Amino acid sequence: MMNEFVKVNLESSKNSNILTHQKIETEAIIGLNTTQEIVNMTTNKDDIAMVVIGTTGTGNVIDKMFGSVSSGVAQRSHCPVILVPQGAEYKDFKNVLYASNYESADENLIEQIVDFGNVFRATMHFVHVEENDVYETVEDTIFYKIFEKGNPAFSFNIVNIKNRSVLGGLNQYADENNVDLIVLVNRQRNYLENIFQLSLTKKMAKTSKLPVMVFHLLNE
C-alpha cells in the first residue's frame, strides 16, 4: 500500500523539492500499547525524523477517555508528527497555517518552520488567535527569525484574529485562506494533565479535515 501511495501520489506532484524515488521498508512490532510502541520508536531510533499517522475523528468510550492512538502519539512523540485525516488526498503544501501563540514563539521551532517554508515554497500564515481580548506579542520574534538568515524563499502573513476559541479561529482562517496544512506546537504534559486537560492538539486531531503537523516543547 505504501509503495502504491508513493508511485501514484508523489510522482504526480509538480513540486520538484519532493523526492519521488523512496525506499520503502516495513517492520512488524508486537506490543500491548500501540501509542507507547510508536513513541518508543521516536525516542530510541535516531534516524526517525517524523511520524505520519492517520486519524478517523471518531472513537469509542476508551478513546474519548484516554485519547486515540493518533492524538496520543501527537502529544507524546519526540519528533514532529503529521496527522492525516481520513479521506484526505495528497497535494502540495501551498498555504501553511502556523498557530503562533506564546509557546509557539520558541525561536528553535520558528527556525524549523522557516526551513520548512523554504523547502516547500509555501505561503506561511502565522496566525495568533486572541481569546477574551488577551493579547500576546509574538510578531517581533517571528519576523526576526524569518529574516535571520536572509530573505526567505516563501511569502508570509502575520495576522491576529479574535475568536471565542483558538480551535474555532484557526479552522475559520484555514477555510477562508485555502490552507493545506495546519502546524501546532504541543506542550508535553504529564500523565494526569493529559487525562484531564483536552489540549488543542487532541481537539484538532479529532476534528480537522486538513493534515496537521505537531511540533513539541518539553516541560522545563
C-alpha positions in Angstrom: 0.0 0.0 0.0 2.8 2.5 0.9 4.6 1.7 -2.4 1.4 2.4 -4.3 1.0 5.7 -2.5 4.5 6.8 -3.4 4.0 5.8 -7.0 0.6 7.3 -7.6 0.7 10.4 -5.4 4.3 11.6 -5.1 5.2 11.1 -8.8 2.2 13.2 -9.8 3.4 16.1 -7.7 4.7 19.1 -9.5 6.8 20.2 -6.5 10.3 19.5 -7.6 11.5 19.7 -4.0 9.8 16.4 -3.1 11.8 13.2 -3.8 9.8 10.7 -5.7 12.0 7.7 -5.5 11.8 6.5 -2.0 12.9 3.2 -0.5 10.0 1.6 1.5 10.8 -0.6 4.5 8.2 -2.3 6.6 8.5 -3.7 10.2 6.1 -5.5 12.4 6.2 -4.7 16.1 4.3 -6.7 18.8 3.2 -4.8 21.8 0.3 -4.2 24.2 0.1 -0.4 23.7 0.2 0.9 20.2 0.7 4.5 21.2 3.6 3.7 23.5 5.3 1.5 21.0 5.3 4.3 18.4 6.5 6.9 21.0 9.3 4.5 22.0 10.5 4.3 18.4 10.7 8.1 18.2 12.8 8.0 21.4 15.1 5.1 20.6 15.8 5.5 16.9 17.9 8.5 15.9 17.0 8.2 12.2 13.3 8.9 12.6 12.7 12.5 11.7 8.9 12.4 11.6 5.8 10.3 12.2 2.9 10.2 9.7 -0.3 8.7 11.1 -3.9 8.6 10.0 -6.9 9.9 12.1 -10.5 8.9 12.0 -12.1 11.7 14.0 -14.2 9.1 15.9 -13.6 6.8 18.8 -15.2 4.6 21.5 -15.5 5.3 25.2 -11.9 4.3 25.9 -10.6 6.6 23.1 -12.6 9.5 24.4 -11.2 9.0 27.9 -7.6 8.4 27.1 -7.2 9.7 23.6 -6.9 7.9 20.3 -3.6 6.4 19.1 -3.1 9.3 16.7 -3.7 12.1 19.2 -1.6 10.2 21.9 1.3 9.9 19.5 1.0 13.6 18.5 1.1 14.6 22.2 3.9 12.4 23.3 6.2 11.8 20.3 9.8 13.0 20.5 9.8 14.2 16.9 7.3 16.1 14.7 4.0 14.3 13.8 1.8 14.7 10.8 -1.8 13.7 11.4 -3.7 12.8 8.2 -7.5 12.8 8.4 -9.5 10.0 6.8 -10.2 10.7 3.1 -7.5 13.3 2.7 -5.9 13.3 -0.7 -2.2 14.2 -1.3 -1.4 17.6 -2.7 1.4 20.1 -2.5 1.5 22.4 0.5 0.8 25.9 -1.0 -0.6 27.5 2.2 0.6 26.5 5.6 -1.0 27.9 8.8 1.3 28.1 11.9 -0.6 28.7 15.1 1.6 31.4 16.7 0.6 31.5 20.3 3.1 32.3 23.1 4.5 28.8 23.3 5.0 28.5 19.6 7.1 31.7 19.6 10.0 29.5 20.6 12.9 30.5 18.4 14.1 27.0 17.6 10.6 26.0 16.5 10.2 29.0 14.3 13.5 28.3 12.7 12.3 24.8 11.8 9.1 26.3 10.3 11.1 28.7 8.3 13.2 25.9 6.9 10.0 24.0 6.1 8.7 27.0 4.2 11.9 27.4 2.3 11.7 23.7 1.1 8.1 23.7 0.0 7.9 27.4 -1.1 4.6 27.6 0.6 2.9 30.8 1.7 3.2 30.7 5.5 0.4 32.1 7.6 1.5 32.9 11.2 -1.9 33.2 12.9 -2.4 34.3 16.5 -5.9 33.9 17.9 -6.9 36.2 20.7 -9.4 35.0 23.3 -11.3 37.3 25.6 -9.2 40.3 24.4 -6.0 38.8 25.8 -3.1 39.9 23.7 0.4 38.3 23.5 3.1 39.9 21.4 4.8 37.2 19.3 5.1 39.1 15.9 8.6 40.6 16.6 10.1 37.2 17.4 8.6 35.6 14.3 9.6 38.4 12.0 13.2 38.4 13.3 13.6 34.6 12.8 12.2 34.7 9.2 14.9 37.2 8.1 17.7 36.0 10.3 19.4 34.1 7.5 18.5 36.5 4.7 15.4 36.9 2.6 13.1 33.8 2.9 12.2 31.8 -0.2 8.5 32.0 0.7 5.8 34.6 1.1 4.2 35.0 4.5 1.5 36.7 6.5 1.5 37.5 10.2 -2.0 38.1 11.5 -4.0 38.5 14.7 -7.7 37.4 14.8 -10.3 37.4 17.5 -12.4 34.3 18.3 -14.1 32.8 21.3 -11.9 29.7 20.9 -8.5 29.1 19.4 -9.7 26.0 17.6 -12.6 27.9 16.0 -10.4 30.8 15.0 -7.8 28.5 13.3 -10.4 26.5 11.5 -12.2 29.6 10.2 -8.9 31.1 9.0 -7.9 27.9 7.3 -11.3 27.7 5.5 -11.1 31.3 4.3 -7.4 31.1 3.1 -7.3 27.7 1.4 -4.9 26.3 3.9 -3.4 22.9 3.1 -1.6 22.2 6.4 -2.0 23.3 10.0 1.0 23.5 12.2 0.6 23.3 16.0 3.0 23.3 18.9 2.3 20.9 21.7 3.5 21.4 25.3 4.2 17.8 26.6 2.4 17.3 29.8 2.4 14.7 32.5 0.1 11.7 32.6 -2.6 13.3 34.8 -2.6 16.5 32.8 -3.1 14.6 29.6 -6.1 12.8 31.0 -7.9 15.8 32.5 -7.0 18.5 30.0 -8.3 18.2 26.5 -5.5 20.0 24.6 -5.7 21.9 21.4 -3.7 19.2 19.7 -6.2 16.5 20.7 -9.2 18.6 19.7 -7.6 19.3 16.3 -6.7 15.7 15.8 -10.4 14.7 16.2 -12.0 17.5 14.2 -9.6 18.8 11.5 -10.3 17.9 7.9 -6.8 19.1 7.0 -3.4 17.4 7.7 -2.0 18.7 11.0 1.7 18.9 11.8 2.6 18.8 15.5 5.9 20.1 16.9 6.8 19.6 20.6 8.1 21.6 23.5 9.3 19.7 26.6 8.3 20.9 30.0 11.1 22.7 31.8 
